[in-house]
Every structure is written in structure tokens, then in C-alpha cells.
């Protein structure tokens, strides 16, 4: 995927031997992965000698280790970005080698004392998007409340199941736009078919939303989704009330992201194991109150950092200028 995206943007793409740690269980990769990591350090060393960069930027993780090691050995300044409240082990290791660490959440500063700053999460631009125009595209009346539900890049069975059981209870007061993912569309369409005919138009399942996601977020009155760094950053920038259902795996990073927003009064958090139709009806029920949603939205907006990408770029330019 990275090769396709980078090449599509007209940029040069260079690939190291190291690979993402995706395999589970006992297999040949237990032996091969350390060998790939070791071989990637001299490979990165040679790549930096050829490209002669002024600065290095990485989003951390296991894949960033050989590059930052080579950059440190060559005296090339490097920056790592950490998007979660609690850094992963590999990112924490990369962060100890990097010159600067950009973080999304203030509590993460303590993990990288003296070298970190709060940048926020680089996200899509919401500049110039007007709520009235965005809602008109979705054919929403002034008094319609829109619940936008999504679960990241893949279908989320827990969210889809809760929506299925809650639809008849909430569609009287909400329109629901459900980003179900390709794998979740069959179940979502079946849910829609079971609804009484007058309700069906109020439930809109779609496999994904592409370029229109920014406008859809601006049009929404309430968001239901996971608690990844990008979701947290985007609902804060837009200033929209949100129910976060943290992904319970991946070292529970999303739990800490969601908890921090909730502590600031900027989100309602429902643990994954507790999300069912009854709980969803209850949470959506009290959030039909415009003032209750506005309090959440205002608290979220106060945390937004829409210039995160620009701040990171400016710091990289300063680092590169000092090294030149």
C-alpha cells in the first residue's frame, strides 16, 4: 500500500528489507525478522549516503528503527511522531534515538522528556467547509439530527451489531449514516431491509466515504466510532459530540486516547464489551439534547489542533536548517 500511495503522489519510493511485525505464532519469521532488521541498518546507511537528507521524519514503530539508527550514526537529525497517549514499545525505542518527538496528546510528553512537543495529529483539512452546505448535500433538514457511525478502515462487528438492534428505537429522532466497510455491507443492508418502510430512508449504510468525509463530519451532530488518533483529532477539530468505543486490542492504546478526551469533557466512552443495542439507545437518547451535545462539542473543539501538519513541517525545516 505504501508503495502505491507514494508513487501515486509522484515521490521516490525506497524500501528497506525490514517488514512490519504482522505474523503470529511460531514460524520462520521469528528467525527472519531479526535478520531483516539487522540487514536494514546498513541498507538505510547506504540510502542516507545517497540521498543526503537534511532531516528524517518517521511515524515510529518497528519499521522506523533501522532508519533512525542510521540517521543517528550519520548525524542526520530525526523526528518521530507518536499519535497515541501511550507509546508502543517500538516507537518508544525509536523516540529514544530521535532528536525530536512530536506527540498528539499532552500526557505523552512525559515519555520523552526534554525532546518532545505537542503537535497534534496531522489530519485532512476542514478549511472552508460550511455546515449548511455540507448538510444540504446530505439532504438534511434544519431539524434533522445526523448520527455518523464508523469504525475505521474495516467493518466493526460490535458497532454494526449494536446499530442493528438499536435502529428502530433511534430512527424516530435521528438519521443514521453508517460507514459499514465492504465486509459489513451485507449485514447493514439486511438491517435496513428489516426496517418498516417509512424508516428505511433514515438509515443510510455505505461501504466507505472517500473525499467527502470532511464534509460529512462537519454535517454530523453526533459521531460513533473508535478512538484512533485521527478520529480523536478530527472530531476535536470539527467540534462535534462523539461516543468513542476504543478498540480493545493493540495494547489497548485507544482506551487511553478515549479516556483522556473523556477527562477533558470532550467525549463519551463506552468500552467495547459494553456496547450493545440497549447501551447505544441509552447514550444516543440523552445526547438528543442539543445543550448536552454542545457541551461535548465545545470541549472537543478546545482541544483541536488543525495546524498539526504545518507545525511538524516547520520544526523539520528548522532541524534541517540547523544541520545544514
C-alpha positions as CSV (number, residue, x, y, z in Angstrom):
1,X,0.0,0.0,0.0
2,X,2.8,2.4,0.9
3,X,4.5,1.9,-2.5
4,X,1.2,2.6,-4.3
5,X,0.4,5.8,-2.3
6,X,3.9,7.2,-2.5
7,X,4.3,6.5,-6.2
8,X,0.9,8.0,-6.8
9,X,2.0,11.2,-5.2
10,X,4.9,11.5,-7.6
11,X,7.5,10.8,-4.9
12,X,10.5,8.5,-5.0
13,X,10.0,5.3,-3.0
14,X,12.7,3.3,-1.3
15,X,12.0,0.1,0.6
16,X,14.1,-1.5,3.4
17,X,14.3,-5.2,4.0
18,X,12.6,-4.9,7.4
19,X,8.9,-5.7,7.4
20,X,6.0,-5.0,9.7
21,X,5.6,-7.5,12.5
22,X,2.3,-9.0,11.4
23,X,2.9,-12.7,11.8
24,X,1.7,-14.5,14.9
25,X,2.7,-17.9,16.4
26,X,5.9,-19.8,15.9
27,X,7.1,-19.7,12.3
28,X,10.2,-18.8,10.1
29,X,9.6,-15.1,10.7
30,X,10.8,-15.5,14.3
31,X,14.3,-16.1,12.8
32,X,14.0,-14.0,9.6
33,X,12.6,-10.8,11.2
34,X,15.7,-10.1,13.4
35,X,17.9,-10.8,10.3
36,X,15.9,-8.4,8.2
37,X,16.2,-5.8,10.9
38,X,19.9,-6.2,11.1
39,X,20.4,-6.1,7.3
40,X,18.2,-3.0,7.1
41,X,20.6,-0.8,9.2
42,X,23.5,-0.8,6.6
43,X,20.8,-0.6,3.9
44,X,19.5,2.6,5.5
45,X,23.1,3.8,6.0
46,X,23.7,3.5,2.3
47,X,20.4,5.1,1.4
48,X,21.1,8.1,3.5
49,X,24.6,8.4,1.9
50,X,23.0,8.5,-1.5
51,X,20.0,10.8,-0.7
52,X,21.9,13.1,1.8
53,X,18.7,14.3,3.6
54,X,18.7,17.4,5.9
55,X,16.3,15.7,8.3
56,X,14.4,12.4,8.8
57,X,10.7,12.1,9.8
58,X,9.1,8.8,10.9
59,X,5.9,7.7,12.4
60,X,7.9,5.3,14.6
61,X,7.1,1.6,15.1
62,X,9.4,-1.3,14.3
63,X,9.9,-0.1,10.7
64,X,11.5,3.1,11.9
65,X,14.3,1.5,14.0
66,X,16.9,1.0,11.2
67,X,16.3,4.3,9.6
68,X,16.7,6.3,12.8
69,X,19.7,4.2,13.9
70,X,21.4,5.0,10.6
71,X,20.4,8.7,10.8
72,X,21.9,9.0,14.3
73,X,25.1,7.4,13.1
74,X,25.4,9.8,10.2
75,X,24.5,12.9,12.2
76,X,21.2,13.5,10.4
77,X,18.6,14.9,12.7
78,X,15.4,12.9,13.0
79,X,11.9,13.3,14.3
80,X,9.4,10.7,15.3
81,X,5.7,11.3,15.7
82,X,3.6,9.4,18.3
83,X,-0.2,9.5,17.8
84,X,-1.3,7.7,21.0
85,X,-1.3,8.7,24.6
86,X,0.8,5.6,25.5
87,X,3.6,5.0,23.0
88,X,4.1,1.5,21.7
89,X,7.3,-0.3,22.6
90,X,8.9,0.1,19.2
91,X,8.0,3.8,19.0
92,X,9.3,4.4,22.5
93,X,12.6,2.8,21.3
94,X,12.8,4.9,18.2
95,X,11.9,8.0,20.3
96,X,14.9,7.5,22.5
97,X,17.1,7.6,19.4
98,X,15.4,10.5,17.7
99,X,16.3,14.2,18.2
100,X,12.7,15.4,18.5
101,X,9.4,13.7,19.2
102,X,6.1,15.2,18.2
103,X,3.1,13.9,20.1
104,X,-0.6,14.1,19.7
105,X,-1.6,14.2,23.4
106,X,-0.1,16.3,26.2
107,X,0.3,13.3,28.7
108,X,2.7,11.7,26.2
109,X,5.3,14.4,26.8
110,X,6.4,12.6,30.0
111,X,7.5,9.6,27.9
112,X,10.1,11.7,26.0
113,X,11.3,14.4,28.5
114,X,13.2,17.3,27.1
115,X,12.8,16.4,23.4
116,X,9.1,16.3,22.8
117,X,6.4,18.8,21.9
118,X,2.7,18.6,21.3
119,X,1.9,18.9,17.6
120,X,-1.4,17.1,17.5
121,X,-2.3,14.6,14.7
122,X,-1.9,15.6,11.0
123,X,-5.4,15.3,9.5
124,X,-7.3,16.3,6.5
125,X,-8.2,20.0,6.0
126,X,-11.6,21.3,7.1
127,X,-10.9,24.8,5.9
128,X,-13.8,26.5,4.0
129,X,-16.3,23.8,4.7
130,X,-19.7,25.3,5.7
131,X,-22.0,23.2,7.8
132,X,-25.2,24.4,6.0
133,X,-23.7,23.4,2.6
134,X,-22.4,20.1,3.9
135,X,-25.9,19.2,5.3
136,X,-27.6,20.2,2.1
137,X,-25.5,17.7,0.1
138,X,-26.8,15.0,2.5
139,X,-30.4,16.3,2.1
140,X,-30.7,17.1,5.8
141,X,-33.4,19.4,7.1
142,X,-32.6,22.0,9.7
143,X,-34.2,20.0,12.5
144,X,-32.7,16.6,11.4
145,X,-30.1,15.1,13.7
146,X,-27.4,13.1,12.0
147,X,-25.6,10.2,13.7
148,X,-22.4,9.3,11.8
149,X,-21.2,5.8,12.7
150,X,-17.9,4.4,11.6
151,X,-15.2,2.1,12.9
152,X,-12.0,2.9,11.0
153,X,-10.8,1.3,7.9
154,X,-12.6,-2.1,8.4
155,X,-16.1,-3.2,9.3
156,X,-16.5,-3.3,13.1
157,X,-18.9,-6.2,14.1
158,X,-19.5,-4.7,17.5
159,X,-20.7,-1.4,16.2
160,X,-22.7,-2.9,13.4
161,X,-24.4,-5.3,15.8
162,X,-25.3,-2.5,18.2
163,X,-26.7,-0.3,15.4
164,X,-28.7,-3.3,14.1
165,X,-30.5,-3.8,17.4
166,X,-31.0,0.0,18.1
167,X,-32.2,1.2,14.7
168,X,-36.0,1.1,15.3
169,X,-35.6,2.9,18.7
170,X,-33.4,5.7,17.4
171,X,-34.5,6.4,13.8
172,X,-37.5,8.4,15.0
173,X,-35.2,11.1,16.2
174,X,-32.0,10.5,14.3
175,X,-30.9,9.9,10.8
176,X,-28.1,7.4,10.8
177,X,-25.2,7.4,8.2
178,X,-23.3,4.1,8.8
179,X,-19.9,3.6,7.3
180,X,-20.0,-0.2,7.4
181,X,-17.0,-1.2,5.3
182,X,-17.1,-3.5,2.4
183,X,-17.2,-6.6,4.7
184,X,-20.1,-5.1,6.8
185,X,-22.4,-4.0,4.0
186,X,-24.3,-7.3,3.7
187,X,-25.3,-7.1,7.4
188,X,-26.1,-3.4,7.2
189,X,-28.3,-3.8,4.1
190,X,-30.1,-6.7,5.8
191,X,-30.7,-4.5,8.8
192,X,-32.2,-1.8,6.5
193,X,-34.4,-4.3,4.8
194,X,-35.9,-5.4,8.1
195,X,-37.0,-1.8,9.0
196,X,-40.5,-0.6,8.5
197,X,-40.8,1.1,5.1
198,X,-41.1,4.7,6.5
199,X,-37.8,4.3,8.4
200,X,-35.6,2.9,5.7
201,X,-34.8,6.3,4.2
202,X,-33.4,7.4,7.6
203,X,-30.8,4.7,7.7
204,X,-28.0,5.0,5.1
205,X,-25.4,2.3,5.1
206,X,-22.4,2.9,2.9
207,X,-19.2,0.8,2.4
208,X,-16.9,3.9,2.8
209,X,-16.8,7.7,2.4
210,X,-13.9,9.0,0.3
211,X,-13.2,12.6,-0.4
212,X,-16.4,13.7,1.2
213,X,-15.5,12.5,4.7
214,X,-14.6,16.0,5.9
215,X,-17.9,17.4,4.8
216,X,-19.8,14.5,6.4
217,X,-18.1,15.1,9.8
218,X,-19.0,18.8,9.6
219,X,-22.6,17.9,8.8
220,X,-22.9,15.4,11.7
221,X,-24.5,16.1,15.1
222,X,-23.0,13.1,16.8
223,X,-20.3,10.6,15.9
224,X,-20.0,7.0,17.0
225,X,-16.6,5.4,16.3
226,X,-13.3,4.0,17.5
227,X,-10.7,6.1,19.4
228,X,-7.7,6.1,17.0
229,X,-5.5,9.2,16.9
230,X,-7.0,10.5,13.6
231,X,-10.6,10.1,14.8
232,X,-9.9,11.9,18.1
233,X,-8.1,14.7,16.2
234,X,-10.8,15.2,13.6
235,X,-13.8,15.3,15.9
236,X,-11.9,17.8,18.1
237,X,-11.0,20.0,15.1
238,X,-14.6,19.9,13.8
239,X,-16.1,20.3,17.3
240,X,-18.7,17.5,17.2
241,X,-20.0,15.4,20.0
242,X,-18.6,11.9,20.0
243,X,-19.2,8.4,21.5
244,X,-15.9,6.6,21.5
245,X,-15.7,2.8,21.5
246,X,-12.0,2.0,21.9
247,X,-10.5,-0.9,20.0
248,X,-9.8,-3.4,22.8
249,X,-6.6,-4.9,21.3
250,X,-3.3,-3.4,20.1
251,X,-2.1,-3.0,23.7
252,X,-5.4,-1.0,24.4
253,X,-3.8,2.2,23.1
254,X,-7.2,3.5,22.1
255,X,-8.5,3.1,25.6
256,X,-6.0,5.7,26.9
257,X,-6.8,8.1,24.0
258,X,-10.5,7.9,24.7
259,X,-10.0,8.3,28.5
260,X,-8.0,11.5,28.0
261,X,-10.7,13.0,25.9
262,X,-13.4,12.0,28.4
263,X,-11.4,13.5,31.2
264,X,-11.5,16.8,29.3
265,X,-15.3,16.5,29.0
266,X,-14.9,16.1,25.2
267,X,-16.2,12.5,24.7
268,X,-18.5,9.8,26.0
269,X,-16.6,6.5,26.3
270,X,-18.3,3.1,26.0
271,X,-16.0,0.0,26.4
272,X,-16.1,-2.4,23.5
273,X,-17.5,-5.2,25.6
274,X,-20.3,-3.0,26.9
275,X,-21.6,-1.7,23.5
276,X,-24.9,-3.3,22.6
277,X,-28.2,-2.1,21.3
278,X,-29.5,-1.2,24.7
279,X,-26.4,0.8,25.7
280,X,-26.4,2.6,22.3
281,X,-30.1,3.6,22.6
282,X,-29.4,5.0,26.1
283,X,-26.3,7.0,25.1
284,X,-27.9,8.4,21.9
285,X,-31.1,9.1,23.9
286,X,-29.6,11.6,26.3
287,X,-27.5,13.1,23.5
288,X,-30.5,14.1,21.6
289,X,-30.5,17.1,23.9
290,X,-28.9,19.9,21.9
291,X,-27.2,21.5,25.0
292,X,-25.7,18.2,26.1
293,X,-24.2,17.7,22.7
294,X,-23.0,21.3,22.6
295,X,-21.1,20.9,25.8
296,X,-19.2,17.9,24.4
297,X,-18.6,19.6,21.1
298,X,-17.3,22.8,22.7
299,X,-14.9,20.8,25.0
300,X,-13.7,18.8,21.9
301,X,-13.1,22.0,19.8
302,X,-11.0,23.5,22.6
303,X,-8.6,20.5,22.1
304,X,-8.4,20.7,18.3
305,X,-5.1,21.3,16.6
306,X,-5.9,21.7,12.9
307,X,-2.4,23.0,12.2
308,X,-0.6,19.9,13.3
309,X,0.9,19.0,9.9
310,X,2.2,22.6,9.5
311,X,3.8,22.6,13.0
312,X,5.6,19.3,12.3
313,X,6.8,20.6,8.9
314,X,8.0,23.8,10.4
315,X,10.0,22.0,13.1
316,X,11.5,19.7,10.5
317,X,12.6,22.7,8.4
318,X,14.2,24.2,11.5
319,X,16.0,20.9,12.2
320,X,17.2,20.6,8.7
321,X,18.4,24.2,8.6
322,X,20.4,23.9,11.7
323,X,22.1,20.7,10.4
324,X,23.0,22.2,7.0
